Amino acid sequence: MTQKSRGFQKFWQELKRRKVFKVVAMYAGTAFIILQLVDIIAQPLQLPTWTMTLVIVLLCIGFIIALLMSWIYDITPEGIKKTESIETVKKRKSRLVPAKRGFKASDIIIVAMGVVIVILLYPKVFKRDTLEVIRSSGQISVAVMPFQNMTNDTIWNIWQNGIQNELITSLTNSEELKVRQTESINSLIQSKGLTNYASITPSVASTLSQKLDANVFIYGSIKQSGSTIRLNAQLVDSKTEEAYKSFQIDGTAENILHITDSLSAMVNNFLIITILKKEVSPAFYQFLGSTKSPDALRNFISGQKAFSRSDFPTAIKFYLRSIAADSNFFFPYIQIFWAYRNQGLTEQPVNVLTEESNKWCIKIYEKKDLMSMPQKNLADWIYAVCFGSPYEAIKYLRQTLELDDQSPDVYSDIGTTYQLLHQYDKAIPEYEKALGIYNKWRVKPFWSKNYTRLGNAYHLTGQYKKERLLYKKAEQDFPDNPDIIDRQSILSFTEGDTVAGNRYLEKSISIRKDNSESPADIATSVASIFSSAGILDKAEEYFRQALSFEPDNTLRMNNLAYFLIDNDRNINEGLELTAKALELSPDNVVSLDYKGWGLYKKGRYEEALKVLEKGWNLRHRYSIYYHIDEVKKAVAK
């Protein structure tokens, strides 16, 4: 044996003698339990999103300390003592009579810890959601067993295979499903000597399905009561024999083909919707139960993807198709409202988009009697957004949370309302709760604004360390997202790191060019970065550049006008720009908002209040509400 290998062997023996491995095992078990407990209590106690990160860092530091302490010290009945050298131990052992080793307290602790870890792991590893398997699959493979004749009338024996064949034919038409064909199934049944279909129990069907490599099987029966025929079917997991869903439909012997078609549609729709759900954020699951139409859900998902990219016109087209497939599907109505509402912040003409959003608001409200209680609260919230105050909107969102406090986007909507009222201390915890739920679900948020809005609130309250950590997580969920990169650029410039600020800025511009954004849009984005970072000369340069690209665009006029007014750089020029914008679009609520704010800055409070109230009556825009509140305070003084 070489000197090097002897040295390693000696070191290994020392690790065992000093009980380093036992300490590592106990520490790892304790750390795991602590992390699980933090994960469980974080949401109920409303702990901030960085709590888990902090706990992990502390546990890593503690691990190094525990490792060093286990090498240097021993815990003995007489207390903590420095570990003796191996020579001293050998001399003492030579004078002692060997004793039989019994159980020690540390052994009991390790066993107990193992039991606790198994209990915590079991629901997460061994008891998965029954639908999780088929949701995570690209396709579901299905085996349809012959239906069992339980009518005591042999005339129905022919329909045992007849219904099976009709179901297989119907399900085969779905691209999302992989259906085992009749010949394969029945040949396997015959090879097993199963001539009587009554002998095909769920356990037997499970074995047959696994041989056919089917995820699930359909196990059904035919029953009769008088002239009524009842078809029962169960969708069953091939491995666990656990039923996902039961289906039942009644009819008469004369319309057996019709009720078989209806049963096929029920099974088909359930399976396809189950597959499609994996493309939807869990935040929206509670709203998807109102449709059983795969076409409605498929178009809704396409609309959501467009919405998350801020491509609102495309989103609206898909949402309209979703409603055409199922007019009682509630959620597309809400998303169309918000698509028009958000589009009105960036596109022209604003008043036309406002009319469209209000029209959809009224449509939603008119369907209120057909809705569930959570949906009614959301309908009231939408109505308050259009025709009420922001505090009414918050009230209805809070009522929604009383029914389900695990709705992240409801928290986010409350946070956004507070932020538009400049109440950042109230907005931040709401945004943090939303992200906390997404973290708990281990899924990324619906869109990047879940991060950028919280980041903006952190920024405006000077919490730059939190903001930086937030963007590191945002980068993982939304890589190369220009809005997140813009926020990183703002933070870098604000902290004086111009090198990083410019690097992020160049990356954002490059991505926006690749996305075919217009030069005016890109210039506006750059101007907003410099404005938020307090680099006002540069911001003004790019706002003016955007206007030079599109000199008749009221959006560009308003952007420059508000910058000049809000930063007290040139209020008179800002008012001239709003006047020009109002000539082109007399009821433009954004122009009225900024004109009123400019008049307030000039000390013309009464005139400012009239202009702002006109804008508020045209469209309940929360920045107008905030400005009206500020003007009223000035008038009162």
N, C-alpha and C positions, 0 to 999 in steps of 0.2 A: 504493500500500500504506500503511495507517495506521501510526502510530507503535507502537500496541499490537501489531499483527500482526508488525511488524519486530522488536519486542522478543522476542516469543515465538519467532520464527524463529532469532534469535540465541541464545536460551537453548537451543533444541533442538540447534543446531550445537555449542554448548558441551558439552552432554550427550554427544554423539557423540565430540567431540574428546577429552574427558576419559575416554572409554571406560567411562562409567557403565553403558550398556546391556550391555556385555560382562561387567562385574562382576556385574550383576544376574542375567544368564543363568547364569554360572558358579556364583554363590551359590545360586540356585534349584535347579540341578541337584545341587550338593553336598548341600543341605539335604534334597532328596527322597531321595537315596541314604542319608543318615544315618537318616532316619525309617524307611525300609524295613528297614535293618539292625537298628535298635532293635526294630522290630515282629517281626523274625525271631528275635532272640536273647533277647527279654524272657522268654518262657516257659521255655526251657531253663535260663537263669540264675536263674529265679525272682525276677525284678526286681519291685518293688512296682508296684501299678496306676497310681500317679501318675507313673511314670517318663516315659511318653510326653508327658504334659502339661508336665513340667519341660523336656524336650528341645525341645518346640515353643516354649515361652516363651524359652528361651536362644537358639534360632535366630532368633526375631523381634527380640530385642535385638541379636544379631549382625548381622542384616540392616541395621538402622539405622546401626550403626557402619561396616559395609562400604560403605554408600551414601555416608556422609560422607567416609570415607577415600578413596574412588575420585574424589570431587570435588576433594579437596585435594591428594592425592599421586599420583605416577606411579611405577611400577616400571620402572626402566631397567637396562641392562647395568652401569651404575656404582653401582646400588643404588637405594634409595627416595629420591625427590626431590620437592620441592614442585612442583605443576603450574605451568608457566610461563603468563604471560598470552598472549592470542592475538596481540597486537602483536609480542611478542618472537619468537614462533614464526614469524610471517610474515617478519620481517627475516632470521631464520636460513635459512628455506627459500629466500629469494630469492638467497642466495649459494651454495646447494647445487645440484648437478646431479641432476635427478630419477632415481630408481632404481626398477627393476621390483620390485614387492612380492612377496616369497616367503612361504612358510608360516612362521608363528611358533609358538613353543611353546604359546601360549595357544589357537591354533587347533586344535592336536593334542589338547590337554586337553579342549576343548569337544566335539570329535568323539568322543573316547573316552567322555566322560561321557554323551553321547547314546546310545551303544551300550549302556552299562551300564543306563541308564534303560529302554531298550526291552526289555532282557533281564528286568528286574524287573517291568515292566508286562505283558509278554506273557501269563504264566500267569493274571494277574488279570483282564485285559480281553479277550484274544483266545481264551483256552483255558478257557472256562467249563465247569463241571461239566455233563456231558451231560444230567443230569436236572434241572438248575437251571431250564431254560427251561420245561419242562412243570410243574414244581413251582410256579413263580411265576405260572402262568396260572390264572385262575378256572375255566376249562373247557379240556379238551383236545379239539381237533378232529381226527378220525381219518378216514382214507380206507383202505378195505380193497380191495386189488387182487385180481383173480381168481387163484385158486391154479393153479400150473403142474402139469400132468400129466407126471410123470417116470417113469411105470410102463411105457412102451412098449405100453400096452393102451388102445386108443381108447375102451373102455367107460367109462373114468374121466373122459373129456372133459366129460361132463355135470356132474361134481362140481366142475369148476373154478369154475363160477359158483354151483353148489349150496352149496359150503362158504363161498364169499364171502357169499352171501345169508344163510346161517344166522348167520354172525359179525355181520353188520350188524344183523340183527333182534335178536340177543341184546344187543349193545352199545348199541343205541338205547334200551333199557329203563333205562339208567343216567342219572340226572339230571346227573351230573358231566361226562358226555361229550357232545360234539357230533359226531354221526356222519354222514358224507356218504352219501347213499342210493345204492342199486344203479344206478338209472336215470341219475343224474348221472355216476357214474364210468364206466359202460359206454358211455354216449353220447359222452363225451369220448374214450374209447379208440377207438371206431369212427370218430370224426371225424378221428383221426390216422392212419387206415388200418391200425391194428394188428389184423389178423384172427387172427394166430397169437399166443397168449398167451406162447409161449416167447420172443418178441421183446421182451417187457416186462422189461427189465433193471432193476436197482435205480436206475440213472441215469434211465431213462425214467419209472419209477414216481415218482421224486423230482420230475421236471418236471410230471407229471400232478397230483400232490398239491398242489404249489404253486399250480397253476391253480385247484384246488378250495379254496384257502385252508385246507389241513389242516396242523396242526403236525407230525403224524406219519402214517406209513402202515404198513399191515401187508402184508408180502410173504411168500407161502408156497408150499409145494409138496406134492405127493402122491407118495409113493414106495411100492414094494411089494417084499417079499422073501418068496417062498413065499406063504403065506396071510396074512402079516402086512402090514397097511397102516400106514404111518407118515405123520403129518401134521407138517410143520415150518412154523413161522411166526417171522418176525422183526418186531419193532417198531422202525421206523427213523425218524430225524430227517429231515424233508422237505428241509431246507436243506443239512445237512452230509452226509447219507447215512450217518451213523454209527448203528450199531445200539444201541438202549437195552437190549434184552432178547431172548433167543431162547427159543422154546417148542417142545416136542416131545412127541408122544403117539402111542402104538401101539395097534392094535386089529385087528379083522378086517373084511372087507367087510360082513358081516352087521350089525355094530354101528357102522357109519360115522356114523349120526346121534348115537349116544351119545358117540363120541370127538370129534365136532365140537362138541357141547355142552360137553364137558370142556375142550376147547381155548378155547372162547369164555369160559368161566368163569375160566380161567387168565389170559387177556389182560385181561378186564374187571377182575378183582381187582387185578392189577398196576397198571393205570392208575388206578383209584380210590384205592388205597393211596398211590400216588405223589402224587396231588392232596392227599389228607388229610394227608400228612406235613408239608406246609408249615404246618400249624396246630400242629405239635408242636415243642417246643424241641429243637435238635440234641443236647442232652445225653441225650435218650432214644432217639435213633436206633438205638443198638446193641441196645436191648431190643425194638424193634418188629418185627425180622425173624422173631420166633417166631410171628407170626400172618400168615396170608394171607387173613383174613376182613375185608372192609371194614366189616361190621357191628360186629365186635369192636373194630376200631380207631376207628370213629366214636363208639361209646359210651365208649371209653377217653378220647378227646379231650374229650368233654363232661365226663367225670369229672375230668380234669385242670383244666379251667377252673373247676369248682366247688371243687376242692381249693385252687387258687391264691387263691380268695376266702375260704378257711377255712370254706366251706359243706360241712362234712364229711358230714352225712347225705345231701345230694344227690349228693355225689361217690360215696358207697358204692352208691347205687342204680344209677348209670351203670356203675360197675365190675362190679357183679353181672350187668348185662345184657351187658357185654363178655365175661365168663367164660361166660355162657350161650351166646353165639355161638361161642366157641372156648375150650373148657375147658383147652387146653394153652397158652393165652396167659399167660405167666408174670407179666408186670408188674402187671396189675390186682390180683393176690393181694397183692403187696407194698404197693400203694397203699391197699388196703382195711385192711391191718394198721395203716398209719400214720394212716389216717383215724380209726379207732377209738382209736388211741393218743393222737392230738392232741385228739380230741373229749373224751377223758377228762380233759384239763387244764382244760376250761371247762364241761363239762356234768355232769349227774347222771343216774343213780347211777354213781359212778366204778368201783365193784367190778364192775358188770355190763359196763361198757365194757372193763374190764381182761380179763374172761373172754373177751369177744368177740375182742379183739386177740390174746390168747394162743391162741385157737382157730385163728385165721388164721395165726399163726406156725407152729403145728404142721402145718397144711395145706401151707404152703410147704415146710417141712422134709421132709415125706413125699414131695414131688414132686422131691426133690433129684436122684435117679438119672436123671431125664429131662432134666436141665438141662445147659447148656453150662458151661464152667469159670467164666466171670465170674458167671453166674447162681448157681452153687453157692456161690461166695464170698459173694454177697449173701444167700443163704439162711442160711449160717452166721452172717453178721452179724446178721440178724433174730433168729435163735435166741439169740445172745449177748445181744441187747437184752432178750429176755424172761427168759432163764434163766442168763445169765452175767454177767461183770463188764464195765464200760466199756472196760477195757484189752483184753479179748478182742474186743470189738466193733471197736476201732481196729485190731487185728491183722488181722481179716478184710477191713476196708476197705483197708488197705495192700496186702494180697494182690490185691485187685481192681485197684488202681492199677498193680501190677506187670504186669498183662495189658493195661491201657489207661490210660496216664497223662494222657489228655485227657478225663476224666470229671469235669466241674466239680462236680456234686452229690455225688460221693464225697468230694472235698476238703471241701466244705461240711459234710457229715455228720461228718467227722473234727473239723472246727472246732467244731461244735456240741457234740460229746461232750467235748472239752477245756473248752469254755466252761462246761458244766454242772458240771464238776469244778473250776471257778474257776481254770483254768490258761490265763489269757488270752494270755500270751506265746506259748503253743503254738497257740492257736486262731487268732490273727490271721493268721499266714502261710498257714494252710490256706484261710481265707476269701478272702484276697487271690489265691491261686492259682486259686480257683474263678472269681472275677470276671475275672481275667486271661484265662482261656480264653474266657469269654463275650465279652470285648472283642476277642479275636483273631478269633472267629467273626463279630464285628459283629452280634450279636443280643443282645436283652435277656435277663436271667436269668429262670428259670422263675417265681419269685415274689419279692415285695418283701422277704422275710426274708433273701435273699442279701445285701441291703444293711443291714437293720436289725440283724441279728445281728453283723455286722462293726462297724457303728456303735456298738453297745452295748459291744463289746470295746474299741474305741478310747476310748470314754467312760470306762470303768472303769480304763483305764491312763493317763488324762489326755492323750490325743492328740487334742485338740480341733480343731486345724487340719486334720488328716487327716479327722476326722469331718465337718467342715463341707464339705470338697471332695467327700467321698463322697455326701453328701445332694444336692449340686447335680446329680451324675450320676443319682442315684436319682429325682429329680424328673422328669428327662427320660424315663426308662423307665416310671415309674409315677406319672403326674400325678394329683394329688388323692387319693393313697393315704393314708388316715388313720394307718396305722402309721408311715409315713415322716414325716408331719407331726408326730406325737407325738414322734418322736426329735428333730426340729428344735426343737420347743418345749422339750424337756428340755435340749438344748444351750444354747439362748438363756438360759433361766433360770439354768443353771449358771454361765454367763459373766457373769451380772448384767444381761443385756439383757431387762428385764421387758416392755418395749414389744413387742419381737419375740416373746417367749415367750407373751404373752397373745394376740397376733395369730394365731400358729400354733394356740394352744389353742382359740380361738373357731372357727377354720376346721375343726379336727378335730371339734369338737362338732357343727357345722353338717352336715358330711358324714355323721357317724354318725346324726344325726337323719333325714337324707334316706334313709339306708340302713335305716331303721326299727329301729335298735338300741333295746333297752329302756333306760329311765332308769337302771336298776341297772348295766347294762353301760357306759353312758356315764359314770356316776359313778365306776365302777371304773377306766376309762381315764384320767380326770382325776386320780384319786388316784395311779395309777401314775406319771404324768408328774411330779407334785409329789414323790413319794417318790424317784424316780430323780434328780431335780434337788436333793434334799436339803432341800426345803421341807416339813418333817415335819408342822408344825401343819396346813397346808392338806391334806396327804395324809391325815392322820387324819380330818379333817372329811369328806372325800369317801368314804373307806372306810366310815365310820359311816353316811353318807347312803345308800350302796349297800345296806348291811344293813337300813336302815330301810325301803327299798323292798321288799325280799324277806327278811323276818326269819327265815324257816324254811329258807332256802337255805344248805346247808352250804358251797357255794363262797364266798358272801359272808362267812360266819363265818370260814372258813379264811384268806381274804384279810386281814381285819382282824387275826385272831390272829397271823399270821406277821409283819405289819407291827409290831405291838406288841412281839412277842418279839424279832425280829431287830434292832430299833432300840433295845432295852432301855427302851421307853417305859412298858410296863405288862405285865410278864411274867405276873403272876398272872391278870390279866383275859384275856390271850391263852390261858393254859392252861384257863381256864373255858370259853372259846369252843370250843376243840378238844374238851373233854369233852362239851359240848352237841352238837357235830357228830357225835361218835362214838356218842352215844345214838341219833341219828337214822339213822346209817349205821355200824354197829360195825366194818366192815372197810374203811373209807375210808382208803386209803393216804396221801392228802394230809394228813388229820387226824392220822394216826399219825406222819407225818414231822414236822409242826409241833409236836405234843405232845412228841415226843422231843427236838426242838431246844429247846423251852422248859425241859424238865427239865435239859438240859445247861447252859442259861444259869443255872439255879438251883443248879448244882453237884451235882446228883443224877445222877452219871455212870452208875452201874450200872443204875439204873432207866431212864435215857434210852436206854442201849444195848439193853436188852430191847425197849423200844417200837419203836425204829428197826429192829431186826432183824426184828421181826414184820412191819413194813411192807415191808421189803425182800423177805421171803419171799412176801408176797402179790403184790407187783409190783416188778420191778427198775426202780426210779425213781432216776435218777442223782443227784438232789439228796439222796436218802436215803443213797446210797453216800458222797457227800461228807460228810454229817453224821456217818455212822457212823465215817468215817476220823478226823474231828475229835474225836469222843467217845473213840475208842480211844486217841488220843494223850493225852487228858486222864486216862484210866484208867491208862495206862502210867506217867504221872508220879506 
